[in-house]
Amino acid sequence: MSTSVKSRKMASTANPLNRADTGNFELSGRTIALLLAGFATVTAYWMIQSPRPYDDDNIGRYFMAQAAMTKPEYFLNIWGRPLAIIFFLLPSQLGYWYCAAATALLSVGTCYFTYRAAQASGKSNAWLALIFVAFQPMFFITGYSLCTEPLAAFFLAVGLYYYYKKNWVVSALLLSLMPLGRTELVLILPIFAIAFFREKQYWPILLMGTGLALYQIAGMIATGDILYLLTVSKSGFGHGLYQNGPFEHYFQRFIFIVGPVLFVFILLQLIHDIQRRDVNVINISCLLIFGIHVYFYWKGNVASIGFLRHFVGIAPILALWALDGANTWFNDRVNRQTSLITLMAIAVLTLIYYSFDLIGDYFLSQQKDYLKFSIVLLLALLFVLQHYLNFTGRFFRKLMLISAAAGTVVYTFIKEPPLQLAPEHQTVKNFQKYFEENLKTQSPRTMIAHPWFFFFDDFNYYAKEYADGNYLEMRKEKMSELPVGGLVVWDTHYSWRLSSNVQQDDLTKNPDYKFIQQFVSTDRKFAIYVFEKIKG
C-alpha cells in the first residue's frame, strides 16, 4: 500500500476533531454534513410540533405571495418584500407549511455558507460558525417562518463566502439582493463598497446597486414613476405607525437575540477590536445595524416596533464576530488580562442586568432566570483554568470548544421550544370554529379584522374580495354597508388600529347595534365581542 493511500485511510478513520499546531480544531467534512443534517432534522421536528405561524406578519406575507400569481403588483410591495414574494410564490400555492419548509431548507444553506465563509476567511475552528448561526435563538425560531430576515441572512452568508473567496463580482451581486429582503441592510453595502475599493475592485462596487436597480426599473415600468424607489421609501414604511420605545430596549434584549455564549464572545471581541483598533466589515456592520435599530425604535419615524427578529438578517456576521471572540477566548494568551477583566465584567453585567426571562420573544419578565449567568460563568471558569492554571492539554482544549458549542445549543433548546398557540390565537381559533358552525349561515355579511381568523378560515383577503366570503372590512365608513342581521366581530387587538378604525364606542353607543356574545382569552388580555346590526 502506498504512503498516500495509507495517509488517506488514516485520515478517514481519525477523530472528527483534528488539531493543527496553531490550536485550530477542525471537523471533518463528514461531520459537518452530519451537523447540517442534524440541524435540518431538529428544525423539521420543531416545525411539525408548531401548530401556528411565527407571527401575524407571516400570515399577511403568505396571503400576499399566494395572491401574487394573479395580482403581480404584489411583487413590488415594499411591506411584503420583493425577495420574499418571489421566494414564496410557488410553495404558497400549496399551503403555508410548504413555505415554512422552504425557509427551513434555506436556513440550512445559511449555516453551510456561514461555515464556508469562516473557512475562506482563514478563521480557526470554523465549524463553530455553523453552530453559532444555527442556534442563535432568534435565527433558530424564525428558521421555519415566513419572516423576511432568514432570506436576507442567506444572501448575506453566500455573499460573505464569495467575498472571502475574492470572487468580487458574485459577492457584489448577492449582497445587492439583501435590501430586497430587509431594507435596512442597504446600510451595510457602503461598508463592503469600501472593502472592495481597498482591494481596487471598482466594477463590483457598481454591481452592489443591482438589486435596487432592478426594483426601480420594475417599479418604473409598472407605475410610470421615474422616482419609484424614492416614492416607496417615503410611503412604504408606515411612518409614525407605531409608538417609539425606550432607548435601552435592544440593549436589554440583545442577549436573548444571540444567546449568552455569543453574547460573551461578541463583547469580548469588541473590547479586543477596540484595543487593537481593528476595523473590518464584520464588526462595523454589526455595530451599524445594532445602532440603526436602537435609533429607529427610540427616535426614528418609521414602522419599528422593536422586534428581536430584525437581527436575524445579520445572523451570519454575528456568528463570524462571535467566532473571532471564541478564538480570542481559546487561543490568545498575550492579551489574557484584558480577556479576564472583560469576562468578569460580562459575568457581573449578566447577573445584575440580565437575570430575568423573556416572554414571547419580546416582553421582559419579572421572573428571575440565572441560566444565562451560569453559562457566562462557565466560559469564564474554562478561560481561567486554561490561561492561568495551565489546563492546556488537548482533551481540555477540546472540552472548551465543545462546552461553547453545547452551551449555545442547549440554551436555545430550552428557551425556544416549538411555537404554540398563544391565548389570543387560541381564542381566535375557537371563535372561528364556532362562527363556522353556528353564525356564518345566519349572518348575511360579517365585518371582521383579525388576520388569524382568516388564516384559520383559509380565506385569502389579498387574492379575493371581502365580499366573496360575505365579509366586510373593519372600517367605520363601511358600517353603513352592513345589512340588518349582519355581524360585527370586534376584537381588542386589530379592530381599532392599523388598517381598521372602528372603536368599541362606535358599536356600544350606537342604537343600531346589539351586543350578543363575547369570547375572552384565558389570560384575560384579549377579547372578541360580537355585535348584530338590528336596524339601519
N, C-alpha and C positions, 0 to 999 in steps of 0.2 A: 504493500500500500504506500502511495507517495506521501511525502510530508504535507503537501497542500490538502490532500484528501483527509489525512489524519486530523489536521487542524480544523477543517470544516466539521468533521464528525464531533470533535471535542466541543466546538462552539455550539453545535446544535443541542448538546446534552448539558450545557453549562447552566448554572443558576441564572434565572432571568435577570437578576440584578448583577450587572457586570461592572466592575470598578476599574476606572482608569486611574493613573497615578496622580492625577490632578484633583482627586476627591469627587470625581464625576461618576455617579452610579446610574447606568442606563438600563432600560428594559429592552429585551429582545423584540423584534418585530412581531413575533407570535404573541407575546404577552400584551403588546399594545393592541393587537387585534382582539384579544380576549377582553381587555378593558373596555374597548369600544362596544363589543357585543354585550358585555355586562351592563354598560350604561344604557344601551338600547333596550335591553330586557327589562331593566328596572323602570325606565321611562314608560314602556308599554304597560307594565303592571300598574304603575301609578295612574296612567290614563284610563285603563279598564276599571279601576277602583274609584274613579272620579265621575259622579253622575251629572256633572254640570260644567258649563264653560268657566273659564278663569274669571271673567268679569263681564259687565254689561256691554262694554265696547266690543267684545268678541262676538256678541250676538249681532250687533249692527254691521260689523265687518263681514260676517258670514252671509247675512242677508244681501249686503251690497255686492259681494263677489258673485253670489248666485244670480243676482239680477243683472249683472254686467253683460251676461250673454245676450240679453235682449235690449239692454239700455247701456250702450257703450260709453255714455257720458260719465259713468261711474269710474272708468279707468283714470279719469283726470281728477277725481275727487280728492281734495287735499286732506280731509279727515280720514278717509278710507286708506290713503296712501297708495299711490300707483303701483309700487312694487308688490304690496300685499294683494291688491285686487288681481293683478296678473298671476301671482303665485297660487292664489286660492281659487281661481276661476274654474278650473276643471274639477278638483276634488269637491268644491262646494255643490256641484250638481248632484253629487252622490249623497251628501249629508255632512253635518257638522263634524263628526268624528273622523271623517276622511281628511278633512282639513287639518285637524289636530294631529293625525298620524303623519301627514306631510311635514308639519313643523317639527315633529319628533325626529324624523329622518334628517331634516336639515340641521337640527341641533347636534346630532351625531357628527355630521360633517363639520360643524363649527369646532367641535372638540378635536377632531382629527387635524384640521388645518391650523389650529392654535398650537398643537403639539409640533407640527411640522415647521411652523414659524419659529418656535423656540429652538428647534434643531438648526434651522437655516441661519439663525442669528448667532449660533455658537454658544448658547447658554448651557450651562451644566444642568444635569438632572432634568432634561427637557420633558420627561414623562410626567413630572409634577404639574406642568402647564395643563395637561389634559384633565387631571383631577381638579385643578384649581378653577377651570372654566365649567366643567360638567357639574360640579357640586357647589358652585355659588348658589346660595339659597334661591335667589330670585331668578337666576337663569334656569335652574332645575325646575322650579314650579311653573314657569311660563314656557318650558320647553315642549309642551304639547298643547299650546294655546293658539289662538288667532291674533295674539298681540303682534305688533309690527317689529318690536325690538329684536326678537330672535332672527328675523330676516336680515336686519341691519347688521347684527353680530356676525352672521355667516359671511356676508360680503366683506366685512372688516377683517375677519380671520383669514379669508383667502387672499385678500389684498395685501395683508401683512406678510403672508408666506411668500408671495411673489416679490414683494418689496425687499425682503431679506435675501431672496434668490437673485436679486438685481435684475429681474425681468420688469423693467420700469414701466413699459407700455401696458402690459397686462395688469400690473398693480394699479396703475392710474385709472384704467377703465373700470376695474372692480370697485375701487374706492369711490369712484364718481357716482355709483349707484346707491351708496349708503343714504344720502339725503332723501331718496325716494321711499325709504323705509322709515327713517327717523329724521325729520327735517333739521333738528338741532345739530346733527352730525356734520352738516355742511361747515360748521365752525372749525373742525379739525383738519379740513382739507388744506387750508393755508399752511398748517404745520408740516404736512407731508410735502407741500409745494416747496417749502424752504429746504427740506431734506433733499428733494430732487435737484434743487438749484445748486446746493453744495456739491452734489455729485455731477454737476454740469449736464444734467438731463433736462433740457429745456422743453423739448417737444412733449414729454409726458405731463408737464405742468398744464399745458393747454388741454390735454385729454382729460384732466380731472374735472373739467366742466361738462363732460359728455352727457352724464345723466340728467343734469338740469337743462342742458341744451335740448335734449330730446323731449323733455317735459314741456319746455317753452314752445318748441315747434309744434308739438301735438296740440297744445292748448290754443296756439295762434290759429292753426288750421280749423279747429273745432269751433272757436268762438269769434275769430276775426280780430281778437285783441292782440296788438303787436307788443303790448307790455303785460302779457298774461302772467308771468311769474310775479311781477310787482303787484298785480291786482289780487292774486290769490294770497300773497303774503300779507296783504292788508285786510282781506276779508275772510280768510280761511282758518284763522287760528283762534276764533272765539274770544277776541279781545274783551276783557272785563267779564267773561262768562262766569268765572269763579272768584271767590274772595281770596286775597293774599293770606299767607300763613306766616308763622314765626320764622325768624332768621335761622334759628337752631334746628329747624325741622330735619334737614338731611344730616346734620352733624349727629343728632340723636339716633338716627336710624341707619347710618352707613354700615355699622357692624352687622345689622340684620340683612343688608343687601349682599354683602360679600362673605359673611360668616366670620367667626373670631380668628381662625387661622390666617385667612387672607388679610384681615384687619391688622393683625400683628405684623405680618411681613410687609404690607404696603407702607405702614407707618415707619417701620424700621428702615426700609429702603428710602423713604422720603427724607429721613434725617441724614442718611449717608449721602444721598444725592445732593442735598444742600451743602453738606460738609465738603464734598468733593467738587461742588459747582458743576455737577453733571446734568446737562440739559439734553433731553432726547425726545423723540416723537412719542414714546410711551408715557413718561411722567408728565410732560406738558399737556398731552391730550387728555389724560385722566384729570388733571387739576383743572383744566379749562372747562370740561364738561361738568365736573362737580360744581365749580363756581357758577357756571351758567344756570344750572338747575336751582342752586341756592337762591340766586338773584331772581329768576323767573317766579319762583313760588313766594318769595319775600316781597319783592317790589315790582316785578315785571307785569306789564299789562297784557298778558297772554293767557290762554286757556291752560294754566298749570294748576293742578290740584294736589301736587306733591306726591304722585305715585312713585313707589320704590322701583317698579319695573322699568322706569325710564333708563336706569343704569345697565339694564341687560344689553342694550345696544353696544356698550363698550366693554362687555364681559371679557372678550379676548385680550384687550390691552390691560385690563385689571389683573387678569391671570398672569400675563407676562411680567407685569410690575411686581406682583407677589412672588413670582419665581425668582426674580432678582433678589428680593428680600430674603427668600428662603435660602438662596445660595450664600448670601451675606451671613445669615444666621448659622449656616452649616460650615462654611469654609473660611471666613475672614477672621483670622486671629490677630492681624495687625491692628484692627480698629475694634478690638473686643470690648474695650472700656466704654466706648460710645454705645456699642450694642447693648451692653449690660445695663447702662443707665436708661437707655431707651426702653428696653424690655421691662424694667422695674416701673418706669413711669406709665407704660401702657397697662401693666397689671393694676396699678393703683387707679388709673383712669377707668378701667373696666369695672373694678369693684365699686367705685363711688358713683360713676356716671352711667354705667350700663347694666346695673344689677336689676333689671326689670325685663318683662317679657313684652312681646308684640302680639296684638290681636288683629287677625285678618290682614296681615301684611301691610298694616298702616297705623293702627292706633296703639298708643303706649298703654301698657297695663300697670296697675298698682301692685301686681303680684311679683314678688321677688324671684329672681332667677340667677343662679350662680354657675350655670353650666359654662357660660362664656368665660367667666373669670377662671374657672378650673382649667379650661383649655389653654388660656393665656399663661397661667401659672406653670402648666406642664411644659410649654415651649420654653419658658424662662429657665425652668429647672434643668431641662435637657441641655440648654446652652451652657449653663454653669458647670454641669458635670463634664462636658467635653472641653470647654475652653479654660476652665480654672482648676478642675480636679483631674484633668488628663485622662478622661474616659475616651480614648482615641482609637480603640480597637475597631476593626472592620465591622464586627457584629453590632457594636453600639452605634456606629455611624449609620448603618442601615436602619437600626431601630429609630434613630432620629427622623429619617425621611419617612419611614413607614408611619410613625406617630403623627407627623404633619399631615400625611395623606388620609390616615384613618380619622383624625380629628375633623378634617374637612367633610368627609363623607358622613360620619356618624352624626355630627351636628345637624346637617341638612336633613338626614332621615328623621331625626327627632322633631325638628322644628317645622318641616314642610311635609306633612303627611298628605295622602291623596285628598283632593278637593271634595268637600261635602256641601250639601245644600245648607246655606245659612238660614236662620229663622225666616227672614224676609223671602228668600227664594222658595222655601217650603210652603209658606203661606200662599204665595202666588201660584205655585203648582197645585196646591189643594183647591184653591179657588177656581183655577182653570178647569179642573176636572168636574167640580160642582157646577160651574157655568155650562159646560158641555152637556151634562146630564139633566140639568133642571131649568136653566134660564135661556139658553140660546134659542130654542124654538119659540119661546114666549115673547122675546124681545124683537120688534121689527128692525131695530138698529141699536147698537151699543157703542157708547163713547168710552174709550179706554186709552191709557197711555203707557203702561208699564211694559218695557220690551221683553221681559221674561215671560209675560203672558203669551205674547205672540210666538216666542220660542217654543213653549210647551204646546201651543196650539198649532205649530208648524204653519204659521201664516206669515209670509214674507211681504211686509208692507213697502219694501223697496221695489219688488217685482210687480206687485199688484196694487190696485186702487183699494183704499179702505172699504169702499162700498162693495167690492167684490166679496167681502166676508161679512157684509152687513155691519161694518164697524164705522166709526167716525172719529176723526182726530180730536184730541182733548184741547179744544180751543174755545175760548169764550164767545168769539164771534160765530162759531158754528153751532152753538146751543139751540139757536132758533131752527136749525135744520133737523134736529132730533124729533121724530114723530111722537105723538102721545103713546104711552106704553113702552117707549124706548128706555134704556137703562144708561145711567152714568156710573161707571166703576171708577170711583175716585180713590187714589192711594196717596199716602203721605210722603212718598218719595218723588214721584215723577209728574203727578197731575198738575202741579202748580209752577213748575220750573223748566228750564231749558227750552225745548220746543213747545211745551204746553204752558197754559196761562190761566187755568181755571182754579180759583181759590175756593176753599171749603165754604166760605160765606156765600159764594155765588150760588150754592145749592141749598145750604141750610136756611138761608134767609130769603129764598125765592119760593113763593107760594105755588109755583108751577111744578115743584119737585117734592117728592115724598121719600124720606129715608125708609128703607125696607130691611136692610141687613148689613152686618159687619163681619169682617174676618180679621183677627188680631194675631200677630206673631207670638210665639212662645216667650220671647224676651221682652214683649210689650213695647218694642221700639218701632214697630211698623204696623200699619192697619190699612185695610181696604173697606171703604164704605160704598154701599150700593144704593143708588137713588133711582126712583122711577119718575118719569115725566107724566104727570097726571092731567095737565091741561096746557094749552098754549095755542 
